[in-house]
Amino acid sequence: MTAMRAVGAPARLAVGSQSPALLVSAQSDTATPTRAPSRESLYARGHEPLGDPAPLACTVAKAALETVLGAMTINPLVRWLAPEVRERLAQQHSLARRAGNVSAPTVSIKRARVCRVSARAAEVSIVAYCDGHARAIAMRLEDVTGRWLITVLEVG
């Protein structure tokens, strides 16, 4: 653990007490204690809200629809999916493959509507066309560790 201190003055961090830690300069004639920054302030990651999730949502929606139809594996999507969503998509992919759906359908995204429900979450509704049929896709994206993570995905 690194303690913050003035340049050129070694510091000693008091550890093990119930009160907040104090930094004391060893070279100073008048040892004036100063409060050490709290653990929360040292590790707090204040960051701006993430940008527009529409491009990511469209990309994932297209790949998810191809996965549900049995054409594509789930591997390229793993980074953006919550574990529960990943398991459901893998199950749908397995069912489609068992049913004999192995051809690659032509999927195109026609429309995406984004609704920011908070600074850290967005909900997206997408209209996709696959072989002449319209499909609805809905998803919820949440800011987790500074990146979008899809926590809910419904393919209609």
N, C-alpha and C positions, 0 to 999 in steps of 0.2 A: 504494500500500500504506500503510495507516495503522498507526503505531506507538502502543502504549499508553504513557501518561506521566502524571505527576502534574499536577494542575490548576495552570495558571499558569506552568509551567516548560516551555519549548520543549525538545524532545529531538532528538538527531541519531542516526540509525540507521547503524551501521557495516555496509557492504555489501561483498561481494567476497572475504571471507576464508573460510578453511576452517573456522575455529572458529565457535561460535554467536555471533550478533550481540549486541552489548552496547549498552545505552542509557546515555547520559551526559547529565546535566543541564547546560545551559549557564549557568544563573544561579547555581548552587550554588558556594560557595567550596571545599568539599571534594567533588570529583567522585568519587562512589562508583559504580562500574559495577554495574548490575543485569542479570540475564539477561532477554532479550526472550522473550516467549512463542514457542514453536515454531510453525511453519506448521501442523502437524497440530492443535495445540490451538486455534489461531485459527479454523480452518475445520472442525473436528470438529463434527458435528451429532448429539449424543446425544439420542435421542428414545425415547419409550416404545414398546413393541410396539403395532402397530395393533390396532384393535378387532376385533369379530366379523366375519368375511368373509361370513357366510351371506346377508345381504340383497343384497350386491353379486353374489354367486355366483348366487343365484336369478334376479336381474334379467338378468344376462348369459346364463345358461343358457336362459331363455325366448327372449331375442332371438337367441341363436345357433341354437336349434332352428328358429325361424322363418326365419332366414337360410339354413340348410341345406336347408329345404323350399322355398326360392325366393320366399317372400312378402315378406321384408324385406331392405333393403340392409344392408351391413356398416358403413356410415358412423357410426351411433350407438355402435358398439362399439369404435371405433378407439382411444379413450383408454385402455382397460383391457386391450388385447391386445398381446402381444409380436409382433414382425414376422412370425415364422414361423407363429404361430397365425392371424394376420390373413390371410396369403397362402393358407393351407389353407381357411379359411372362405370367402374370396372365390372360390376355385376350386370349392368345393362349391356355392356360390350360383350360379355361372355354369353349372355342369352341370345344376342343377335348373331354371334358367330355359330352357336349351336343350331340356330334356325336356318343357317346356310346363307346369310347375308354377308357376302364378302366383296361385292363390287363397290367401287368408289363412286358414291353419288355426287352430283354436281350441286354444291351448296353455295348460296350467295346470300349475303346479308342485305336486306332492303332498307331497314329502318331501325334506329336505336334511340330510345328515350331514357335520359338519365335524370334521376331525382335524388338530390343530395338531402338525406334525412338528418344528417348532422355533419359536423366538421370531419368526423372520422368514419363515416359510412355513407354509402350510396346504393341506390337500387336502380337496376337497369332492366327495361323491357325491350326485347328485340324481336323483329319479324324477319324470318329467314325463309327462303324458297329452296326447296329440294325436289328436283324432278317434277316441277310444275305444281307442287303443293306448298301452301304456306304453313309454316310452323312457328309457334310462339315459344320464346325462351325468356325466362325471368331469372335474375340473379341478384344477390346482395353481395356487395364488396365492402370490406372493412379494412381500415388502416391498422395493420399489425406490423410492428417493428419497422415502420417507415416504408412499407410497400403495401400494395393492394393484395388482399387475400379473399377469395371467393368462399363465402361461408354457406350460401344457399344457392342451388342451381336447379331449376325446374325446366325440363324440356317437354313441350307439348306436341 
